[in-house]
Amino acid sequence: MDEYPPIEDHGMIGDLQTAALISKDGAIDWYCCPRFDSPSVFASLLDSRAGGVFRIAPSTPDYTSRQLYFPDTAILITRFMTENGVGEVVDFMTVRPGPEATDNHQLVRLVRCVRGEMTFTIDVNPRFDYARIGHETVKTEHGVVFRADGLTLTLHAVRDPDHEHLTVWEVSDDGRGVRGTARLRAGDVRGVVLESGAVGPPREISVAEVERLESETEQFWRHWLRQSTYTGRWREALQRSAITLKLMTYAPTGGIIAAPTAGLPEQVGGERNWDYRYTWVRDGSFSVYALLGMGFTDEAAAFCGWLRDRVQEKVGGESGPLNIMYRVDGSSDLSEETLDHWSGYRGSYPVRIGNGAMEQTQMDIYGEAVDSMYFADQHGIELDHGGWLALRDMIDWLTDHWDRPGEGIWETRGGKQDFTYGRVMSWVAFDRALRLATSRGRPAHADRWASARDAVYYQVMDKGWSAERRSFVQHYGSDVLDSSLLRMATVGFISPTDPQWTSTLAAMDAELVTDSLVYRYDPAASPDGLAGSEGTFSLCTFNYVDALARAGRLDEARLTFAKMLTYSNHLGLYSEEIGATGEQLGNFPQAFTHLALIDAAITLDAALNRQRRNVPGGAR
């Protein structure tokens, strides 16, 4: 087994309040409890020796493994093949989709022998609070209790009463972990349930009870997925992306995290290692389009409710009434710190938790927030009176402050600039706010908003355009290209067939696109305050597909999309970036990538359908 498996060698399970990553060797090497943004319990993905791990794998090292999701669900199956037999570990978390946050979570690991004979070793080695505090390990007749300050984990044994029990748990030499062994023949089923916030001591859980939980979990996911209204091309990829976005949704508030992980590098061995377990205004707002595009109205409405609450609270500081990100419960304490006792994924140090970018000025978030509210309004998700008044006040603030520099969408740490994308999205904020006011007859300072909208437009056309490059550029006074601007035509700032736009696309083709994959920008040309480099950015590649489709370059768009689908992992999941040799980099899986996949597919599918209808003899 690899000390640090590739980032893409993982599947994700979850219960809409937290999530776990499970590698192809049967290891849970990332799990935070009781929430996405809680301290980790298992984190060997960031330090293979000190992070903690929960592994179930064949006792022999000579095996081959495969992973798949049970169709249309978030139930993960890891299959192991040896010369003596075939077995599988079925992993899932029981789902409580209700509005109440809870510390009680059940992580179920069911072990089956499919053919021949198999012996599995079960190692449970938690490390609480990012391995910063100790814990007590107590064996009982039917399991084990791991008790630390603020959190207790209970390990229940799953057994068939007609078959041999697991061997007795053996406590590790350091007293912090346990090991058990399961010997199975074809048809045998064993397993364990790791429960947080359990009431009472460990107990024996029957196979029948766990299989009932598995059936209920399967029914939950299939019932949820049946809400999808999408019937176009690439349906399977879109459904898997939708399930992934759902897994990253914190049900009690509707907040959608950027990713369930922290510290996974954008460059192996480099310092670009960030904590993404929070809800970004930008990412969450983008998700509204993807969710509504597939018919998931409840999830879109829940996030809009989360966003409305942030707008009404106005807890932002000097950067404006909104912070760029929050914890899943809406609080804003994201102080950044470094875990100096961890080595990082394959030596990628420092490992950071919290996120210091929280206080940055990023003017684009106001456009994304209002655009998502406008799009939701068009789909019947309307703002209430209090929500509108708060949005009106936010736009009034923006009227006075849109012309200010910031750190931009990519959260650079090299100083503030007048980023063109930020200005474009300020234009979007004014435009959509005016449309909301007009369509619903709401009170607004329409003349001031319209004047600001027009001023932004003329400024972008004047200062954001480089006559020398024949392209819109990253920030005023520069000649650097930036793929965030791929959204200019998407949001309606410019026509997708405008000569200035087609020449911008051509410039990006030549400089930012490599074999269909797209870089965010060139760090050498635009220093971002960080050492090292990064891979191509998967969000930008899918945005490129969208831009190509809108510009009528459908053959290129379709080929680019087809190529991008080959870069998903074996389960259809994507991280943030793609490396030079096709490896996945950055936090995993990433909501940004999956929502952009959905948006690109919907745009491209519609464009292909229009093309087909317009071809003589085509479908009518």
C-alpha positions as CSV (number, residue, x, y, z in Angstrom):
1,M,0.0,0.0,0.0
2,D,1.1,3.5,-0.8
3,E,2.0,5.7,2.2
4,Y,0.2,8.5,0.5
5,P,-2.2,7.3,-2.1
6,P,-2.9,9.6,-5.1
7,I,-5.5,12.2,-4.3
8,E,-7.8,10.8,-6.9
9,D,-7.6,7.3,-5.4
10,H,-10.5,8.1,-3.1
11,G,-14.3,8.0,-2.8
12,M,-16.4,10.1,-0.5
13,I,-19.3,9.2,1.8
14,G,-21.3,11.5,4.0
15,D,-24.5,12.3,5.9
16,L,-25.1,16.0,4.9
17,Q,-23.3,17.2,8.0
18,T,-19.8,15.7,7.6
19,A,-18.0,13.4,5.2
20,A,-15.2,10.9,5.0
21,L,-12.7,10.0,2.2
22,I,-11.9,6.4,1.7
23,S,-9.0,5.2,-0.4
24,K,-8.8,2.2,-2.7
25,D,-6.9,0.3,0.0
26,G,-9.8,0.6,2.3
27,A,-8.5,3.4,4.5
28,I,-10.5,6.2,5.9
29,D,-7.7,8.7,5.8
30,W,-9.8,11.9,6.2
31,Y,-12.8,12.4,8.5
32,C,-13.8,15.4,10.6
33,C,-16.5,15.1,13.3
34,P,-19.1,16.2,14.0
35,R,-19.1,18.7,11.2
36,F,-17.3,19.3,7.9
37,D,-15.3,22.1,9.6
38,S,-14.7,20.3,12.9
39,P,-11.2,19.1,13.8
40,S,-10.2,15.8,12.2
41,V,-10.3,12.4,13.7
42,F,-8.6,10.5,10.9
43,A,-6.1,12.5,8.8
44,S,-3.4,10.2,7.6
45,L,-3.9,11.9,4.2
46,L,-2.0,14.8,5.6
47,D,0.4,12.9,7.9
48,S,0.6,9.1,7.3
49,R,2.2,8.5,10.7
50,A,0.6,11.0,13.0
51,G,-2.8,11.8,11.4
52,G,-4.8,8.7,12.4
53,V,-6.5,6.2,10.1
54,F,-9.4,3.6,10.0
55,R,-8.4,0.9,7.6
56,I,-10.2,-2.4,6.6
57,A,-8.2,-4.4,4.1
58,P,-7.2,-8.0,3.4
59,S,-4.6,-9.3,5.8
60,T,-2.4,-10.2,2.9
61,P,-0.6,-7.4,1.0
62,D,-1.1,-9.3,-2.3
63,Y,-4.4,-8.0,-3.5
64,T,-6.0,-5.9,-6.2
65,S,-8.7,-3.4,-5.4
66,R,-11.5,-1.6,-7.3
67,Q,-14.0,1.0,-6.2
68,L,-17.5,1.9,-7.3
69,Y,-20.6,3.6,-6.1
70,F,-23.7,1.6,-5.8
71,P,-25.7,3.1,-8.7
72,D,-27.4,6.4,-8.1
73,T,-26.3,6.5,-4.4
74,A,-23.4,7.7,-2.2
75,I,-22.8,4.1,-0.9
76,L,-19.2,3.2,-1.7
77,I,-18.0,-0.3,-2.4
78,T,-14.3,-1.2,-2.3
79,R,-13.7,-4.7,-3.8
80,F,-10.6,-6.7,-3.0
81,M,-9.4,-9.6,-5.1
82,T,-6.8,-12.2,-3.9
83,E,-5.8,-15.6,-5.1
84,N,-8.0,-17.2,-2.3
85,G,-11.1,-15.1,-2.6
86,V,-13.0,-11.9,-3.4
87,G,-14.4,-9.6,-0.7
88,E,-15.7,-6.1,-0.4
89,V,-16.1,-3.3,2.1
90,V,-19.4,-1.4,1.8
91,D,-19.1,2.1,3.3
92,F,-21.8,4.6,4.0
93,M,-23.1,7.1,6.5
94,T,-26.7,7.0,7.6
95,V,-28.4,10.2,6.5
96,R,-30.4,12.5,8.7
97,P,-31.5,15.2,6.2
98,G,-33.6,17.2,8.7
99,P,-32.8,20.8,9.8
100,E,-31.3,19.9,13.2
101,A,-27.5,19.8,13.7
102,T,-26.4,16.8,15.7
103,D,-23.3,15.3,17.1
104,N,-24.6,11.8,16.5
105,H,-23.2,10.3,13.3
106,Q,-23.0,6.7,12.2
107,L,-20.2,5.6,9.8
108,V,-21.0,2.0,8.7
109,R,-18.4,-0.3,7.3
110,L,-19.8,-3.7,6.2
111,V,-17.4,-6.5,5.2
112,R,-18.6,-9.2,2.9
113,C,-16.9,-12.3,1.4
114,V,-18.1,-12.8,-2.2
115,R,-16.1,-15.8,-3.2
116,G,-13.6,-18.2,-1.6
117,E,-12.1,-17.2,1.7
118,M,-10.9,-13.9,3.0
119,T,-9.3,-12.6,6.1
120,F,-9.6,-8.8,6.8
121,T,-7.6,-6.7,9.3
122,I,-9.5,-3.8,10.9
123,D,-7.3,-1.1,12.3
124,V,-8.9,1.9,14.1
125,N,-6.5,4.6,15.2
126,P,-8.2,7.9,15.8
127,R,-6.2,11.1,16.5
128,F,-8.5,13.8,17.9
129,D,-8.3,17.5,17.3
130,Y,-5.9,17.2,14.4
131,A,-3.8,14.8,16.5
132,R,-3.2,17.6,19.1
133,I,-4.8,16.0,22.1
134,G,-4.7,12.5,23.6
135,H,-7.7,10.2,24.3
136,E,-8.7,7.2,26.4
137,T,-9.3,3.8,24.7
138,V,-11.7,1.4,26.5
139,K,-12.5,-2.1,25.4
140,T,-15.9,-3.6,26.2
141,E,-17.6,-6.9,25.5
142,H,-19.0,-5.7,22.2
143,G,-16.7,-3.0,21.0
144,V,-14.5,-0.1,21.9
145,V,-14.9,3.5,23.2
146,F,-12.4,6.3,22.2
147,R,-13.0,9.2,24.6
148,A,-11.3,12.6,24.2
149,D,-12.2,16.1,25.5
150,G,-15.3,17.2,23.6
151,L,-15.9,14.1,21.5
152,T,-16.5,10.4,22.1
153,L,-16.4,7.7,19.3
154,T,-18.0,4.3,19.9
155,L,-17.1,1.3,17.8
156,H,-19.9,-1.3,17.6
157,A,-19.4,-4.8,16.3
158,V,-21.5,-6.1,13.5
159,R,-22.0,-9.8,13.3
160,D,-24.2,-12.6,12.1
161,P,-25.3,-14.6,15.3
162,D,-25.0,-17.8,13.3
163,H,-21.3,-17.3,12.4
164,E,-18.0,-16.7,14.1
165,H,-17.5,-13.3,15.8
166,L,-14.6,-11.0,15.1
167,T,-11.5,-11.8,17.1
168,V,-11.1,-9.9,20.3
169,W,-9.9,-6.3,19.8
170,E,-6.2,-5.9,20.5
171,V,-5.2,-2.5,21.8
172,S,-2.1,-1.0,20.2
173,D,1.1,-0.6,22.1
174,D,0.6,3.2,22.5
175,G,-2.9,2.5,23.9
176,R,-4.6,4.8,21.3
177,G,-5.8,2.3,18.7
178,V,-7.2,-1.2,18.3
179,R,-7.0,-4.0,15.8
180,G,-9.4,-6.8,15.0
181,T,-9.5,-9.6,12.4
182,A,-12.5,-11.0,10.5
183,R,-12.2,-14.4,8.8
184,L,-14.9,-14.9,6.3
185,R,-16.1,-17.5,3.8
186,A,-18.3,-16.9,0.8
187,G,-21.6,-15.4,2.0
188,D,-20.3,-14.3,5.4
189,V,-20.9,-10.7,6.5
190,R,-19.2,-8.8,9.3
191,G,-18.5,-5.2,10.0
192,V,-18.3,-2.3,12.4
193,V,-20.2,0.9,13.0
194,L,-18.3,4.0,14.3
195,E,-20.7,6.3,16.0
196,S,-20.2,9.7,17.5
197,G,-22.4,11.0,20.2
198,A,-23.7,7.5,21.0
199,V,-26.1,6.9,23.9
200,G,-24.9,4.0,25.9
201,P,-21.9,1.5,25.6
202,P,-20.9,-0.4,22.5
203,R,-23.3,-3.1,21.4
204,E,-23.6,-6.0,19.0
205,I,-25.4,-4.9,15.9
206,S,-27.0,-7.6,13.8
207,V,-26.2,-7.9,10.1
208,A,-30.0,-7.6,9.4
209,E,-30.1,-4.2,11.2
210,V,-27.1,-2.9,9.2
211,E,-28.5,-4.1,5.9
212,R,-31.7,-2.3,6.8
213,L,-29.7,0.9,7.3
214,E,-28.0,0.3,4.0
215,S,-31.4,-0.1,2.3
216,E,-32.7,3.1,3.8
217,T,-29.6,5.0,2.7
218,E,-29.9,3.6,-0.8
219,Q,-33.6,4.7,-0.9
220,F,-32.7,8.1,0.4
221,W,-30.2,8.8,-2.4
222,R,-32.4,7.3,-5.2
223,H,-35.5,9.2,-4.1
224,W,-33.5,12.4,-4.0
225,L,-31.9,11.8,-7.4
226,R,-35.3,11.2,-9.0
227,Q,-36.0,14.9,-8.5
228,S,-33.6,15.6,-11.4
229,T,-35.3,17.0,-14.5
230,Y,-32.2,16.8,-16.6
231,T,-32.6,14.4,-19.6
232,G,-29.8,15.6,-21.9
233,R,-26.4,14.2,-22.8
234,W,-23.8,13.1,-20.2
235,R,-26.6,12.4,-17.7
236,E,-24.6,9.9,-15.6
237,A,-21.7,12.4,-15.1
238,L,-24.2,15.1,-14.1
239,Q,-26.0,12.9,-11.7
240,R,-22.7,11.9,-10.0
241,S,-21.7,15.6,-9.8
242,A,-25.2,16.4,-8.3
243,I,-24.8,13.7,-5.6
244,T,-21.3,15.1,-4.9
245,L,-22.7,18.6,-4.4
246,K,-25.4,17.2,-2.2
247,L,-22.8,15.4,-0.1
248,M,-21.0,18.8,0.4
249,T,-24.2,20.5,1.6
250,Y,-24.6,21.1,5.4
251,A,-28.3,20.3,5.7
252,P,-29.1,22.3,8.9
253,T,-28.3,25.6,7.1
254,G,-28.1,24.9,3.4
255,G,-24.5,26.1,3.2
256,I,-22.3,24.3,0.6
257,I,-18.7,23.7,1.4
258,A,-16.0,24.3,-1.2
259,A,-14.5,20.9,-0.4
260,P,-14.5,18.5,2.5
261,T,-10.7,18.6,2.9
262,A,-7.9,20.9,4.1
263,G,-4.3,21.1,3.1
264,L,-4.2,19.1,-0.1
265,P,-1.6,20.8,-2.3
266,E,-2.0,22.6,-5.6
267,Q,1.6,21.6,-6.2
268,V,3.1,18.5,-4.4
269,G,5.8,19.7,-2.0
270,G,4.6,23.3,-2.4
271,E,3.0,25.8,0.0
272,R,-0.4,26.3,-1.8
273,N,-2.2,24.2,0.8
274,W,-5.5,25.7,1.9
275,D,-8.5,24.8,4.0
276,Y,-11.6,24.6,1.9
277,R,-14.1,23.2,4.5
278,Y,-16.1,26.4,4.4
279,T,-18.9,28.0,2.5
280,W,-17.8,30.7,0.0
281,V,-20.4,33.2,-1.2
282,R,-19.0,32.8,-4.7
283,D,-19.0,29.0,-4.9
284,G,-22.4,28.6,-3.2
285,S,-23.9,31.2,-5.5
286,F,-22.6,29.4,-8.6
287,S,-24.2,26.2,-7.2
288,V,-27.7,27.8,-7.5
289,Y,-27.4,27.7,-11.3
290,A,-26.3,24.1,-11.4
291,L,-28.9,22.9,-8.9
292,L,-31.8,24.7,-10.5
293,G,-30.5,23.6,-13.9
294,M,-31.0,20.0,-12.9
295,G,-34.3,20.6,-11.0
296,F,-33.0,20.5,-7.4
297,T,-35.2,23.3,-6.2
298,D,-35.1,22.6,-2.5
299,E,-31.3,22.7,-2.3
300,A,-31.1,25.9,-4.3
301,A,-33.8,27.4,-2.0
302,A,-31.9,26.3,1.1
303,F,-28.7,28.0,-0.1
304,C,-30.5,31.1,-1.0
305,G,-31.9,31.2,2.5
306,W,-28.3,30.8,3.9
307,L,-27.2,33.6,1.6
308,R,-30.1,35.9,2.6
309,D,-29.2,35.4,6.2
310,R,-25.6,36.5,5.5
311,V,-26.8,39.6,3.6
312,Q,-29.1,40.5,6.4
313,E,-26.5,40.1,9.1
314,K,-24.0,42.4,7.5
315,V,-21.2,41.0,9.6
316,G,-18.4,41.9,7.1
317,G,-15.7,44.4,8.1
318,E,-13.8,46.9,6.0
319,S,-14.1,44.7,3.0
320,G,-17.9,45.3,2.8
321,P,-21.2,43.9,4.2
322,L,-20.3,40.4,3.1
323,N,-17.3,38.2,4.0
324,I,-16.1,36.1,1.1
325,M,-16.6,32.9,3.2
326,Y,-18.2,31.6,6.4
327,R,-18.4,28.4,8.4
328,V,-21.2,26.1,7.5
329,D,-23.4,27.5,10.3
330,G,-22.9,31.1,9.1
331,S,-20.4,32.2,11.7
332,S,-17.2,34.0,10.6
333,D,-14.4,32.8,12.8
334,L,-12.0,31.3,10.3
335,S,-8.6,32.3,11.9
336,E,-5.8,30.7,10.0
337,E,-3.2,28.6,11.7
338,T,-0.5,26.1,10.8
339,L,-0.3,22.5,12.1
340,D,3.4,22.4,12.6
341,H,3.4,18.9,13.9
342,W,2.2,17.5,10.5
343,S,4.4,16.9,7.5
344,G,1.7,17.4,4.9
345,Y,0.6,15.3,2.0
346,R,3.8,14.0,0.5
347,G,5.8,16.7,2.2
348,S,3.5,19.5,1.2
349,Y,4.0,22.0,4.0
350,P,2.6,24.0,5.7
351,V,-0.7,22.4,6.6
352,R,-3.2,25.1,7.2
353,I,-6.5,25.1,9.0
354,G,-8.8,28.1,9.0
355,N,-8.5,30.5,6.1
356,G,-6.9,34.0,6.3
357,A,-8.5,35.0,2.9
358,M,-11.8,35.4,4.8
359,E,-11.1,39.1,5.3
360,Q,-10.0,39.9,1.8
361,T,-11.7,42.4,-0.4
362,Q,-13.2,40.5,-3.4
363,M,-15.7,42.7,-5.1
364,D,-17.0,40.0,-7.4
365,I,-18.9,38.2,-4.6
366,Y,-21.7,40.9,-4.7
367,G,-22.4,40.1,-8.4
368,E,-22.4,36.4,-7.8
369,A,-24.7,36.7,-4.8
370,V,-27.3,39.0,-6.5
371,D,-27.1,37.0,-9.8
372,S,-28.0,33.8,-7.9
373,M,-30.9,35.5,-6.2
374,Y,-32.2,36.8,-9.5
375,F,-31.9,33.4,-11.1
376,A,-33.6,31.8,-8.1
377,D,-36.4,34.5,-8.3
378,Q,-37.0,33.5,-12.0
379,H,-37.5,29.9,-10.8
380,G,-40.0,30.8,-8.1
381,I,-37.6,31.3,-5.1
382,E,-38.5,34.8,-4.2
383,L,-36.9,37.1,-1.6
384,D,-39.1,38.1,1.3
385,H,-39.5,41.8,2.3
386,G,-36.6,41.7,4.9
387,G,-34.4,40.0,2.4
388,W,-35.1,42.6,-0.3
389,L,-34.4,45.5,2.1
390,A,-31.1,43.9,3.0
391,L,-30.2,43.3,-0.6
392,R,-31.2,46.9,-1.4
393,D,-28.9,48.2,1.3
394,M,-26.0,46.1,0.0
395,I,-26.4,47.5,-3.5
396,D,-26.5,51.0,-2.0
397,W,-23.2,50.2,-0.3
398,L,-21.8,48.9,-3.6
399,T,-22.8,52.0,-5.4
400,D,-20.4,53.9,-3.2
401,H,-17.6,51.4,-3.1
402,W,-17.5,49.4,-6.4
403,D,-14.4,51.3,-7.6
404,R,-12.0,49.9,-5.1
405,P,-9.1,47.4,-5.6
406,G,-9.1,44.0,-4.1
407,E,-7.4,40.6,-4.0
408,G,-9.7,39.1,-6.6
409,I,-11.4,35.8,-7.3
410,W,-8.2,33.8,-6.9
411,E,-7.4,35.2,-3.5
412,T,-4.0,36.3,-4.4
413,R,-1.7,37.4,-1.6
414,G,0.5,39.8,-3.6
415,G,-1.4,43.0,-3.0
416,K,-4.7,44.6,-4.1
417,Q,-5.4,45.4,-7.8
418,D,-8.3,46.7,-9.9
419,F,-9.3,43.2,-11.1
420,T,-11.4,43.3,-14.3
421,Y,-13.5,40.3,-13.2
422,G,-14.4,42.0,-10.0
423,R,-15.6,45.0,-12.0
424,V,-17.6,42.9,-14.4
425,M,-19.4,41.2,-11.5
426,S,-20.1,44.6,-9.9
427,W,-21.9,45.4,-13.2
428,V,-23.8,42.1,-12.8
429,A,-24.8,43.1,-9.2
430,F,-26.3,46.4,-10.4
431,D,-28.0,44.9,-13.5
432,R,-29.6,42.0,-11.6
433,A,-30.7,44.2,-8.7
434,L,-32.4,46.6,-11.2
435,R,-34.1,43.6,-12.8
436,L,-35.3,42.3,-9.5
437,A,-36.7,45.7,-8.5
438,T,-38.4,46.2,-11.8
439,S,-39.9,42.8,-12.2
440,R,-41.3,42.7,-8.7
441,G,-42.1,46.4,-8.2
442,R,-39.8,46.7,-5.3
443,P,-38.5,50.0,-3.8
444,A,-35.0,50.8,-5.1
445,H,-32.7,53.7,-5.8
446,A,-32.9,52.8,-9.4
447,D,-31.3,55.9,-10.9
448,R,-28.2,55.6,-8.7
449,W,-27.9,51.9,-9.5
450,A,-28.3,52.4,-13.2
451,S,-25.7,55.2,-13.2
452,A,-23.2,52.9,-11.3
453,R,-23.9,50.1,-13.7
454,D,-23.2,52.2,-16.7
455,A,-20.0,53.7,-15.1
456,V,-18.7,50.2,-14.5
457,Y,-19.4,49.1,-18.0
458,Y,-17.6,52.0,-19.6
459,Q,-14.6,51.6,-17.2
460,V,-14.2,47.9,-18.0
461,M,-14.3,48.6,-21.7
462,D,-11.8,51.4,-21.3
463,K,-9.3,50.0,-18.7
464,G,-10.0,46.3,-18.8
465,W,-9.2,46.0,-22.5
466,S,-5.7,45.8,-23.9
467,A,-5.5,47.0,-27.5
468,E,-2.0,45.4,-27.7
469,R,-3.1,42.0,-26.5
470,R,-6.5,42.3,-28.3
471,S,-8.0,40.9,-25.1
472,F,-9.5,41.8,-21.8
473,V,-6.9,41.4,-19.1
474,Q,-6.6,40.4,-15.5
475,H,-6.4,43.8,-13.9
476,Y,-6.1,47.4,-15.1
477,G,-2.7,48.4,-16.3
478,S,-1.6,44.9,-17.0
479,D,-1.3,42.7,-20.1
480,V,-1.9,39.4,-18.1
481,L,-4.7,37.1,-19.3
482,D,-7.0,35.5,-16.7
483,S,-9.5,32.7,-17.3
484,S,-11.9,34.1,-14.8
485,L,-13.0,36.4,-17.6
486,L,-14.4,33.4,-19.5
487,R,-17.6,34.2,-17.6
488,M,-18.0,37.7,-19.3
489,A,-20.2,36.3,-22.0
490,T,-21.9,33.9,-19.6
491,V,-23.2,36.7,-17.4
492,G,-24.2,38.9,-20.4
493,F,-21.6,41.6,-20.0
494,I,-20.6,41.1,-23.7
495,S,-22.1,39.2,-26.6
496,P,-20.4,35.8,-27.2
497,T,-19.9,36.8,-30.8
498,D,-18.6,40.3,-30.2
499,P,-15.2,40.8,-32.0
500,Q,-13.6,41.9,-28.7
501,W,-14.8,38.7,-27.1
502,T,-13.8,36.3,-29.9
503,S,-10.3,37.9,-29.9
504,T,-10.1,37.5,-26.1
505,L,-11.0,33.8,-26.5
506,A,-8.3,33.5,-29.2
507,A,-5.7,35.0,-26.9
508,M,-6.6,32.6,-24.1
509,D,-6.5,29.7,-26.6
510,A,-2.9,30.6,-27.4
511,E,-1.6,31.3,-23.8
512,L,-3.8,29.6,-21.1
513,V,-5.0,26.5,-22.9
514,T,-2.9,23.4,-23.2
515,D,-4.5,20.3,-24.9
516,S,-7.9,21.6,-23.8
517,L,-7.0,22.1,-20.2
518,V,-7.0,25.7,-18.9
519,Y,-4.7,27.6,-16.5
520,R,-6.1,30.3,-14.3
521,Y,-3.3,32.7,-15.2
522,D,0.4,32.7,-15.6
523,P,1.9,33.2,-12.1
524,A,5.2,34.2,-13.6
525,A,3.6,37.1,-15.5
526,S,1.3,38.0,-12.6
527,P,3.0,37.3,-9.2
528,D,0.4,36.3,-6.7
529,G,2.5,36.4,-3.5
530,L,3.1,32.7,-3.3
531,A,6.0,30.4,-4.2
532,G,5.7,27.6,-6.7
533,S,3.3,26.8,-9.5
534,E,0.0,25.0,-10.0
535,G,-1.8,22.7,-12.4
536,T,-4.6,23.6,-14.8
537,F,-7.8,24.7,-13.0
538,S,-10.7,22.3,-13.7
539,L,-13.4,25.0,-13.1
540,C,-11.8,27.1,-15.8
541,T,-11.7,24.2,-18.2
542,F,-15.4,23.7,-17.8
543,N,-16.0,27.5,-18.1
544,Y,-14.0,27.3,-21.3
545,V,-16.4,24.7,-22.6
546,D,-19.3,27.0,-21.8
547,A,-17.6,29.9,-23.5
548,L,-16.8,27.9,-26.6
549,A,-20.4,26.7,-26.8
550,R,-21.8,30.2,-26.5
551,A,-19.4,31.4,-29.2
552,G,-20.6,28.8,-31.6
553,R,-17.5,26.7,-31.5
554,L,-19.4,23.6,-30.8
555,D,-17.1,21.0,-32.2
556,E,-14.2,22.3,-30.0
557,A,-16.5,22.6,-27.0
558,R,-17.7,19.0,-27.3
559,L,-14.1,17.7,-27.8
560,T,-12.9,19.7,-24.8
561,F,-15.7,18.4,-22.6
562,A,-15.1,14.8,-23.7
563,K,-11.4,15.2,-22.9
564,M,-12.2,16.7,-19.5
565,L,-14.4,13.7,-18.6
566,T,-11.4,11.5,-18.9
567,Y,-9.6,13.4,-16.1
568,S,-12.2,12.4,-13.5
569,N,-11.2,9.7,-11.1
570,H,-12.6,6.2,-11.2
571,L,-15.8,7.3,-9.5
572,G,-16.4,10.5,-11.5
573,L,-15.0,12.8,-8.9
574,Y,-12.7,15.9,-9.5
575,S,-10.4,17.8,-7.3
576,E,-9.4,21.5,-7.9
577,E,-6.7,21.0,-10.5
578,I,-5.1,18.7,-13.0
579,G,-1.3,18.2,-12.9
580,A,1.2,17.9,-15.8
581,T,0.9,14.1,-15.9
582,G,-2.9,14.0,-15.4
583,E,-2.9,13.6,-11.6
584,Q,-5.5,15.4,-9.5
585,L,-4.3,18.2,-7.3
586,G,-5.8,20.4,-4.6
587,N,-8.7,19.8,-2.2
588,F,-10.9,16.9,-3.2
589,P,-13.6,16.6,-4.3
590,Q,-14.2,20.2,-5.2
591,A,-17.7,21.7,-5.5
592,F,-16.5,24.4,-7.9
593,T,-15.4,21.8,-10.4
594,H,-18.6,19.7,-10.2
595,L,-21.0,22.7,-10.5
596,A,-19.0,24.0,-13.5
597,L,-19.3,20.6,-15.1
598,I,-23.1,20.7,-14.7
599,D,-23.3,24.2,-16.1
600,A,-21.0,23.5,-19.1
601,A,-23.0,20.3,-19.9
602,I,-26.3,22.1,-19.8
603,T,-25.1,25.0,-22.0
604,L,-23.4,22.6,-24.5
605,D,-26.3,20.2,-24.6
606,A,-28.7,23.1,-25.4
607,A,-26.4,24.5,-28.1
608,L,-26.1,21.1,-29.7
609,N,-29.8,20.6,-29.7
610,R,-30.3,24.0,-31.4
611,Q,-27.7,23.1,-34.0
612,R,-29.4,19.9,-34.7
613,R,-32.8,21.6,-35.1
614,N,-31.3,24.1,-37.5
615,V,-29.6,21.5,-39.8
616,P,-31.8,20.6,-42.8
617,G,-33.3,17.2,-42.2
618,G,-32.5,17.4,-38.5
619,A,-34.9,16.6,-35.7
620,R,-37.9,18.8,-35.2
